[in-house]
Amino acid sequence: MTDVKKLVEVINLKKYFPIAGGLFQRTKRAVKAVDGISFDIYEGETLGMVGESGCGKSTAGRAILQLHKPTSGQVLYKGRDLTQLSSAELRAQRPDMQMIFQDPYATLNPRHSVRKIVGEPLVINGKMKKGSLELKDRVAELLELVGMNPAYMKRFPHEFSGGQRQRIGIARVLSLNPKFIVCDEPISALDVSIQAQVVNLMQDLQEQFGMAYLFIAHDLSMVKHISHRIVVMYLGKIMEMTDRNTLFDDPLHPYTQSLNSAVPIPNPEIEITRTRFILEGDPPSPANPPSGCVFHTRCPLVTEECITVEPQFREITPGHFVACHLANTTGGSKIFIPDSKKEPS
Amino acid sequence: MSIILQVKDLVTKFYTLDGVVNAVNGVSFELNEGETLAIVGESGSGKSVTMMSLLGLIPMPPGKIESGSASFNSEEGLCDLLQLSPEEMRDIRGGQIGFVFQDPISTLNPILTIGEQISETLIRHKGLSKEQAREQTIKLLSQVGIPDPELRYKAYPFQFSGGMRQRVVIAIAIACTPKIIIADEPTTALDVTVQAQIIELFKELRDALGVAVIWITHDLGVVAGIAERVLVMYGGRPVEIAQVMDIYKDPKHPYTLGLLRALPSLEAKESKRLKSIKGTPPDLLIPFKHCPFASRCDYAFDRCWEEIPPLISVGEQHQAACFFDLEEGGPRHD
């Protein structure tokens, strides 16, 4: 990865949401939705981000794009700190950085035709004139790119299925040739047979145009499929970050290990024989996170140190980062040694 | 093993302003005592409407059960669930047939304590006194893994997390020792670690109580771990029924095969391109005159466009509704 250029650098990013209370609505506490995360995204790479609901993964995606103003920290895009830009400067930067949302229906204006929806970014950014033939041709080209019939451009969002709406959303995002796209649960609302279509489309587009994705999702198997590297989040912090295969073959953080173990595998032979470790309880509230390591309340390997001292996010082996006191190269943080991952047939 | 529920040719339609929605078009299956049957399908496949028809929960109008029978081997003997009066249905639903839905917060009453809600079931169906019901409820709460059951008896649903709420709903479902539990996407709204907890709890309870379970889901991963038999639905029809191993190892319907191929594998070292199923699910407003999957199927030939394939036996306890023989690579000979 050394010869590849860094596109986005996230440095100690924090986003707190204040909770107001009392007679004068004074800020009493804060929900620490994102609490000091750091990572890089390289050009043309897909970085997967997984975690359970409330872990701050969506907030992180929005804070990176400055859709939520970060509480502190830096986001460098091609070396330029986005958090310090004025709104005009930021707007000039926006075409490069786009977002695909979970619910395609909520992101498409129901009273606009597909032609208007897909073409609007080009008009707003002054690239093409409204109603011009050039614009119409570009919209047709974009629709074809996402596998839709250009003749559909006169239709309205309600006339399409969920998968087609997501394609329309992707066509709109592509209109400005972005270099970096944050995809926030882009396939969670879709049926299994349609999910594969959209994921394939996203991979094809990446091959063709070389943009980087931050792919946020809770479905571990799909994240593994599409990502080059993966970040695991829990209660606003990064627990582990490494490449896709290491995360599944040699996970070091106990949380990653239990996530892996909880994912149902569509193969009855494996499901019946696999040794599972099932976490107890639910994730704590991010408004009142535990002391020390945020995972200590559910961790089976918890020690005195975990309760009081917050673990550092450190590099155990090259490219493999873990926030756990016990993590080392000799299996100190392993919940159990897997029975030699067997895969029949 | 004796059959506890036999559904035959169930047809349910909805008469809407846009036209007639053919939601369920002839579903037949049987459920054995103590067995777990998974019903798998995508949105609009008719899996939930099938179950709501059996439980008498279809709003009528616009819904209408056009035909079919569902013979349930109840404590009072055989009865057809589709012919029961609303009063008779209420005696069975929640008593001999328990159910768990996807979203526990909309299943529970927000202004009653969870203890009251579980007791209510016991008082209504088993005729227990308030005091007996309370005792029984506390036992149930600890059985479904809720800590401090005596304290939690007085708690309200909003004080519980999603996983804990689903445990309460499960406690209600098993309160009257039902013969069947119908679970409609019970873990879909939950996080993956909590989902694993609820699945484990279901397995424990199923084995302890010997209850038959109908598990409705779109998630083939969950099915692999819990089901003994699987029914795959498409366009309001069953397209394949088989033992769980056969569904995954030897699928006989192109749709089942397509679904399995569309899933990414956690085991794979190299990420291969997913094989997606082309096209989109069928429009249920148009009644089928041919195989509902034909337009998306890679193997469709003339006959698939001329008639609807019936479910035929393709192996031991294995049925599929397809004219094409995937093994032979050609049309099936009758």
Contacts between the chains, C-beta under 8 A, distances in Angstrom:
chain1	res1	chain2	res2	distance
A	52	B	191	3.9
A	52	B	192	6.8
A	52	B	193	6.6
A	52	B	194	7.9
A	53	B	191	5.7
A	161	B	280	4.8
A	161	B	281	7.4
A	163	B	280	6.4
A	164	B	280	7.2
A	191	B	42	4.0
A	191	B	43	5.7
A	191	B	218	6.9
A	191	B	281	6.9
A	192	B	42	6.3
A	192	B	218	6.3
A	192	B	220	7.3
A	192	B	259	5.9
A	192	B	262	5.6
A	192	B	263	6.9
A	193	B	42	6.4
A	193	B	258	6.4
A	193	B	259	6.3
A	193	B	262	5.5
A	193	B	276	6.6
A	193	B	277	3.9
A	193	B	281	7.7
A	194	B	276	7.7
A	194	B	280	7.2
A	195	B	262	7.0
A	196	B	262	3.8
A	196	B	263	7.8
A	196	B	274	4.0
A	196	B	275	6.9
A	196	B	276	3.6
A	196	B	277	7.3
A	197	B	276	4.1
A	197	B	277	7.7
A	197	B	278	7.7
A	199	B	264	7.9
A	199	B	274	5.9
A	200	B	273	6.2
A	200	B	274	5.7
A	200	B	276	5.7
A	203	B	273	7.2
A	218	B	191	7.1
A	218	B	192	6.7
A	220	B	192	6.9
A	220	B	266	7.3
A	221	B	221	7.5
A	221	B	263	7.1
A	221	B	264	4.8
A	221	B	265	7.2
A	221	B	266	5.0
A	222	B	264	5.5
A	224	B	264	6.7
A	224	B	266	6.2
A	224	B	271	7.6
A	225	B	264	3.4
A	225	B	265	7.9
A	225	B	271	5.3
A	225	B	274	7.0
A	226	B	271	7.4
A	244	B	271	7.5
A	245	B	269	6.0
A	248	B	266	6.2
A	258	B	193	6.2
A	259	B	192	6.4
A	259	B	193	6.7
A	260	B	266	7.8
A	261	B	196	7.5
A	262	B	192	4.8
A	262	B	193	4.8
A	262	B	195	6.8
A	262	B	196	3.8
A	263	B	192	6.1
A	263	B	221	7.0
A	263	B	266	6.4
A	264	B	195	7.7
A	264	B	196	7.9
A	264	B	199	7.6
A	264	B	219	6.7
A	264	B	221	3.2
A	264	B	222	4.7
A	264	B	224	6.6
A	264	B	225	5.5
A	265	B	221	5.8
A	265	B	224	6.5
A	265	B	225	7.8
A	265	B	266	6.0
A	265	B	267	7.9
A	266	B	220	4.2
A	266	B	221	4.6
A	266	B	223	7.5
A	266	B	224	5.2
A	266	B	248	6.8
A	266	B	260	6.7
A	266	B	263	5.4
A	267	B	224	5.7
A	267	B	248	5.9
A	268	B	224	4.5
A	268	B	225	7.4
A	268	B	244	4.9
A	268	B	245	5.5
A	268	B	248	5.6
A	269	B	245	7.4
A	269	B	248	8.0
A	270	B	224	7.7
A	270	B	267	8.0
A	271	B	224	4.5
A	271	B	225	3.9
A	272	B	225	7.6
A	276	B	196	7.0
A	278	B	193	7.3
A	278	B	196	4.8
A	278	B	197	5.8
A	278	B	200	5.9
A	279	B	193	4.5
A	279	B	196	7.6
A	279	B	197	7.5
A	280	B	197	7.4
A	282	B	161	4.3
A	282	B	162	7.4
A	282	B	163	5.5
A	282	B	164	7.3
A	282	B	191	7.8
A	282	B	194	6.2
A	283	B	191	7.3
A	341	B	267	7.6
A	343	B	267	5.0
